[in-house]
Amino acid sequence: MTILLALFAMEKPAVALGEAIRVLKPGGTLVVTEPKKCFCLQPLLDFAQRELIDRGEFDAVESDWQRVNAVNRRIDPAARPSQIERTDSVSRWDAAGAVGYAALADVLAAEVRTPPTGARLVVVERCFPTGRLGWFAERVAADGVVCLLTATSPARIAHPGGGPPILATSPLCLAVPGAPPAVIDVSMGRITYGEVLAAAAAGEPLPPGSGVRPDGLPEDDPAEIAADRAGIRPFGGDQAHKGLALAALVELLVGAVSAGPGYAAVALLAAPRSDAAGRIRGLFDGRRFPGDESSTRRDAALARGSVAVPDDLWDWIRR
């Protein structure tokens, strides 16, 4: 059994943690997550440690416990992004040591408090990791602002002809206000890096045509990609050069408008002028609209209050 405890929506996190410990079965795993940078996990970790010691179960998990504590100490919950430039059309920020997820969320929340009457380019320097961009863009759209969002990350995509990984998976997300909003979030690889890790955890090969070796031959072993000995092939099959071009487009855009070193996130915010989401949805005539399937899964997980983590994937993560 794996219990994922998301604390950000809880009024009494210590009570919830105590209940999770009570129902957790022997051999099970408890995962605690909290995306808000202002929240300190250490008091909860101390509480859980005391509970485990009182039950005589701490020795069995002490090595994992020390690892969790070490990671928690490396994260500065007080770090906040700072604005370094503001003009009529450009807003530039520095993540300033904040975790990428929290920095990007805070910057976009600040920007929509004074939404553009036309359009505004928002750049967040040194912003990594950012994860699923649709999470951020959808919240901007909920405030009535169009959001085109992208970000850079470690190189995972290789040229379809071979060579080492040279480009990020280069996600590109567009969220348009509507009822419901349209949220389309795509990356330029044949598969995502998350799918590589999931396949490695399960001990399964990658789908045919997903990986490429330096010599240009196919690679179906996810461990080779995880070790940077091979790359993800761009999407597009025999037209993979188009996926590669889009990945290069994202890298060029982010690289051109971000001045600092490291990874960055870039958003274009704009005031909508029409109900584009409703009009384009209507053209689909009830057929599945891009992005709706992941939204449905997300809503179901929120209704359950938990996310199922396969045991093989969690075992691989812990290694």
C-alpha positions as CSV (number, residue, x, y, z in Angstrom):
1,M,0.0,0.0,0.0
2,T,1.2,3.5,-0.9
3,I,-0.5,6.6,0.7
4,L,0.1,9.9,-1.0
5,L,-0.6,12.7,1.5
6,A,-1.1,16.1,-0.2
7,L,-1.0,18.7,2.6
8,F,-1.7,21.9,0.7
9,A,-5.5,21.5,1.0
10,M,-5.6,20.3,4.6
11,E,-6.7,22.4,7.6
12,K,-5.0,20.0,10.1
13,P,-2.1,18.3,8.4
14,A,-0.8,16.7,11.6
15,V,-4.1,15.0,12.3
16,A,-4.1,13.7,8.7
17,L,-0.6,12.4,9.0
18,G,-1.5,10.6,12.2
19,E,-4.4,8.9,10.6
20,A,-2.3,7.9,7.6
21,I,0.3,6.3,9.9
22,R,-2.5,4.5,11.7
23,V,-4.0,2.8,8.6
24,L,-0.7,2.2,6.8
25,K,-0.1,-1.5,6.4
26,P,3.2,-3.2,7.1
27,G,5.5,-2.8,4.1
28,G,3.6,0.2,2.9
29,T,4.9,3.6,1.9
30,L,3.8,7.0,3.0
31,V,4.5,9.9,0.6
32,V,4.1,13.5,1.9
33,T,4.0,16.3,-0.7
34,E,3.6,20.0,-0.3
35,P,4.1,22.4,-3.2
36,K,3.8,25.6,-1.3
37,K,7.3,27.1,-0.6
38,C,6.0,28.7,2.6
39,F,5.2,25.3,4.2
40,C,7.9,23.6,6.3
41,L,7.7,19.8,6.4
42,Q,10.2,19.4,9.3
43,P,7.6,19.6,12.1
44,L,5.6,16.9,10.4
45,L,8.6,14.7,9.9
46,D,9.6,15.1,13.5
47,F,6.0,14.1,14.5
48,A,6.1,11.0,12.3
49,Q,9.5,10.0,13.6
50,R,8.3,10.1,17.2
51,E,5.3,8.0,16.3
52,L,7.5,5.4,14.6
53,I,9.9,5.3,17.5
54,D,7.0,4.8,19.9
55,R,5.8,1.9,17.9
56,G,9.3,0.4,17.6
57,E,9.3,0.7,13.8
58,F,11.8,3.5,13.2
59,D,15.0,1.3,12.9
60,A,13.6,-0.4,9.8
61,V,13.2,2.9,7.9
62,E,16.0,5.0,9.4
63,S,18.2,5.1,6.2
64,D,15.2,6.3,4.1
65,W,14.3,8.8,6.9
66,Q,17.8,10.3,6.9
67,R,17.6,10.7,3.1
68,V,14.3,12.5,3.3
69,N,15.6,14.8,6.0
70,A,18.7,15.6,4.0
71,V,16.6,16.6,0.9
72,N,14.2,18.7,3.1
73,R,17.1,20.7,4.5
74,R,18.4,21.5,1.0
75,I,15.1,23.2,0.1
76,D,14.8,26.8,1.3
77,P,11.0,27.3,2.0
78,A,11.6,31.1,2.4
79,A,13.1,31.6,-1.1
80,R,10.9,33.7,-3.3
81,P,11.2,34.9,-6.9
82,S,12.1,38.5,-7.4
83,Q,11.2,40.8,-10.3
84,I,14.3,42.2,-12.1
85,E,12.7,44.1,-15.0
86,R,9.3,45.5,-15.9
87,T,8.2,47.3,-19.0
88,D,4.9,47.7,-20.8
89,S,5.4,44.5,-22.6
90,V,8.0,42.5,-20.7
91,S,8.1,41.2,-17.1
92,R,11.4,39.5,-16.1
93,W,11.8,37.5,-12.9
94,D,14.6,35.6,-11.2
95,A,13.5,32.4,-9.3
96,A,16.2,33.4,-6.7
97,G,16.7,29.9,-5.3
98,A,13.0,29.0,-5.0
99,V,12.0,25.6,-6.3
100,G,10.9,25.9,-9.9
101,Y,7.3,24.7,-9.3
102,A,6.7,27.3,-6.6
103,A,8.6,30.1,-8.4
104,L,6.6,29.7,-11.6
105,A,3.3,29.5,-9.7
106,D,4.0,32.6,-7.7
107,V,5.2,34.6,-10.7
108,L,2.1,33.8,-12.8
109,A,-0.2,34.5,-9.8
110,A,1.4,37.9,-9.4
111,E,1.1,38.7,-13.1
112,V,-2.6,37.9,-13.3
113,R,-3.3,40.3,-10.4
114,T,-2.5,43.0,-12.9
115,P,-3.5,41.3,-16.2
116,P,-2.4,42.7,-19.5
117,T,-4.8,44.8,-21.5
118,G,-3.0,43.6,-24.6
119,A,-0.1,41.1,-24.3
120,R,2.8,40.6,-22.0
121,L,5.9,38.4,-22.2
122,V,6.9,36.9,-18.8
123,V,10.3,35.4,-18.3
124,V,11.4,33.5,-15.2
125,E,15.1,33.0,-15.1
126,R,16.8,30.0,-13.3
127,C,13.4,28.3,-13.0
128,F,13.7,24.5,-12.7
129,P,12.0,22.1,-12.4
130,T,8.5,23.1,-13.6
131,G,6.8,19.8,-14.2
132,R,3.4,19.7,-16.1
133,L,2.9,23.1,-17.5
134,G,-0.8,22.7,-17.9
135,W,-1.2,22.9,-14.1
136,F,0.1,26.5,-14.2
137,A,-1.5,27.6,-17.5
138,E,-4.9,26.4,-16.6
139,R,-4.9,28.6,-13.4
140,V,-4.0,31.6,-15.5
141,A,-6.9,30.8,-17.9
142,A,-9.3,30.5,-14.9
143,D,-8.5,34.1,-14.2
144,G,-9.6,35.1,-17.7
145,V,-6.2,35.4,-19.3
146,V,-4.8,33.4,-22.3
147,C,-1.5,31.7,-21.4
148,L,1.1,30.3,-23.8
149,L,3.7,28.7,-21.6
150,T,7.0,26.8,-22.2
151,A,10.2,26.0,-20.4
152,T,13.6,24.4,-20.8
153,S,15.1,21.4,-19.0
154,P,17.9,18.9,-19.3
155,A,18.6,17.6,-22.8
156,R,16.6,14.4,-23.5
157,I,15.8,14.6,-27.3
158,A,18.4,13.4,-29.8
159,H,18.5,14.0,-33.5
160,P,16.6,11.3,-35.3
161,G,19.7,10.6,-37.3
162,G,21.7,9.9,-34.1
163,G,24.1,11.7,-31.8
164,P,23.8,12.5,-28.1
165,P,20.7,14.1,-26.5
166,I,20.8,17.8,-27.5
167,L,17.4,19.3,-26.8
168,A,14.9,19.3,-23.9
169,T,11.5,17.6,-24.4
170,S,10.5,21.2,-24.9
171,P,6.9,21.3,-23.6
172,L,4.5,23.8,-25.1
173,C,1.2,24.6,-23.4
174,L,-1.7,26.8,-24.4
175,A,-4.6,27.5,-22.0
176,V,-7.6,29.6,-23.2
177,P,-10.4,30.8,-21.0
178,G,-13.7,29.1,-21.5
179,A,-16.4,26.9,-19.9
180,P,-14.5,24.6,-19.7
181,P,-11.2,26.2,-20.6
182,A,-9.1,24.7,-23.4
183,V,-5.7,23.4,-22.1
184,I,-3.4,21.7,-24.6
185,D,0.0,20.6,-23.2
186,V,2.4,18.8,-25.5
187,S,6.1,17.9,-25.6
188,M,8.2,17.3,-28.7
189,G,9.4,13.8,-27.9
190,R,7.9,10.5,-29.1
191,I,7.4,9.8,-25.4
192,T,7.9,11.9,-22.3
193,Y,10.8,11.4,-19.9
194,G,8.3,10.4,-17.3
195,E,7.3,7.4,-19.5
196,V,11.0,6.5,-19.8
197,L,11.2,6.4,-16.0
198,A,8.0,4.4,-15.7
199,A,9.2,1.8,-18.2
200,A,12.6,1.6,-16.3
201,A,10.7,1.1,-13.1
202,A,8.5,-1.7,-14.5
203,G,11.4,-3.4,-16.3
204,E,9.6,-3.0,-19.6
205,P,11.0,-1.9,-23.0
206,L,10.0,1.4,-24.6
207,P,7.4,1.5,-27.4
208,P,9.1,0.8,-30.8
209,G,10.6,3.9,-32.3
210,S,10.8,5.9,-29.0
211,G,14.5,5.9,-28.5
212,V,17.5,6.5,-30.7
213,R,21.1,5.6,-30.1
214,P,24.1,7.8,-31.0
215,D,24.6,5.7,-34.1
216,G,21.1,6.4,-35.2
217,L,19.7,2.9,-34.5
218,P,16.6,2.4,-32.4
219,E,16.9,2.1,-28.7
220,D,14.1,0.4,-26.6
221,D,16.0,0.1,-23.3
222,P,14.8,2.9,-21.0
223,A,17.9,2.6,-18.8
224,E,20.0,3.7,-21.7
225,I,18.1,7.0,-22.0
226,A,18.0,7.5,-18.2
227,A,21.8,7.2,-18.2
228,D,22.1,9.7,-21.1
229,R,23.6,7.0,-23.4
230,A,20.7,7.4,-25.8
231,G,18.0,9.9,-26.4
232,I,14.3,10.2,-27.0
233,R,13.3,10.4,-30.7
234,P,11.3,13.4,-31.7
235,F,7.6,12.7,-32.4
236,G,6.5,12.4,-36.0
237,G,7.6,8.9,-37.1
238,D,9.2,9.3,-40.6
239,Q,8.5,13.0,-40.2
240,A,10.5,13.3,-37.0
241,H,12.4,16.3,-38.3
242,K,9.2,18.3,-37.7
243,G,9.2,17.3,-34.0
244,L,12.9,18.2,-33.9
245,A,12.2,21.6,-35.4
246,L,9.5,22.3,-32.8
247,A,11.9,21.3,-30.0
248,A,14.5,23.6,-31.4
249,L,11.9,26.4,-31.7
250,V,11.2,26.2,-28.0
251,E,14.9,26.2,-27.1
252,L,15.6,29.1,-29.4
253,L,12.7,31.1,-28.0
254,V,13.5,30.6,-24.3
255,G,17.2,31.0,-24.9
256,A,16.7,34.3,-26.8
257,V,14.5,36.0,-24.3
258,S,16.2,34.8,-21.1
259,A,19.5,36.5,-20.2
260,G,20.7,34.4,-17.3
261,P,22.4,31.0,-17.2
262,G,20.4,27.8,-16.5
263,Y,16.9,26.8,-17.4
264,A,14.0,29.2,-17.7
265,A,10.2,29.4,-18.2
266,V,8.6,31.8,-20.6
267,A,4.9,32.8,-20.8
268,L,2.9,35.0,-23.2
269,L,-0.1,36.4,-21.4
270,A,-2.9,38.0,-23.4
271,A,-6.4,39.3,-22.9
272,P,-8.9,37.2,-24.9
273,R,-11.0,38.9,-27.6
274,S,-13.5,36.1,-28.3
275,D,-14.7,32.7,-27.0
276,A,-12.2,30.7,-29.0
277,A,-12.4,27.7,-26.7
278,G,-16.1,27.3,-27.1
279,R,-15.9,27.8,-30.9
280,I,-13.1,25.3,-31.5
281,R,-14.6,22.8,-29.1
282,G,-17.8,22.9,-31.1
283,L,-16.0,21.8,-34.2
284,F,-15.2,18.5,-32.5
285,D,-18.9,17.7,-32.3
286,G,-18.6,15.7,-29.0
287,R,-15.4,13.8,-29.9
288,R,-12.5,13.9,-27.5
289,F,-10.8,17.3,-27.3
290,P,-7.0,17.5,-26.8
291,G,-6.2,17.8,-23.1
292,D,-9.6,16.6,-21.8
293,E,-8.5,13.1,-20.9
294,S,-5.8,14.2,-18.5
295,S,-8.2,16.7,-17.0
296,T,-10.7,13.9,-16.4
297,R,-8.0,11.8,-14.7
298,R,-6.9,14.8,-12.6
299,D,-10.5,15.5,-11.5
300,A,-11.0,11.8,-10.5
301,A,-7.8,11.8,-8.4
302,L,-8.9,15.0,-6.6
303,A,-12.3,13.5,-5.9
304,R,-10.6,10.4,-4.4
305,G,-8.1,12.5,-2.5
306,S,-5.2,10.4,-3.6
307,V,-3.0,9.4,-6.5
308,A,-2.2,5.7,-7.1
309,V,1.6,5.1,-7.4
310,P,2.4,1.6,-8.8
311,D,4.7,-0.4,-6.4
312,D,7.3,-1.0,-9.1
313,L,7.6,2.7,-9.9
314,W,7.9,3.7,-6.2
315,D,10.5,1.0,-5.6
316,W,12.5,2.4,-8.6
317,I,12.2,6.0,-7.3
318,R,13.5,5.0,-3.9
319,R,16.6,3.4,-5.4
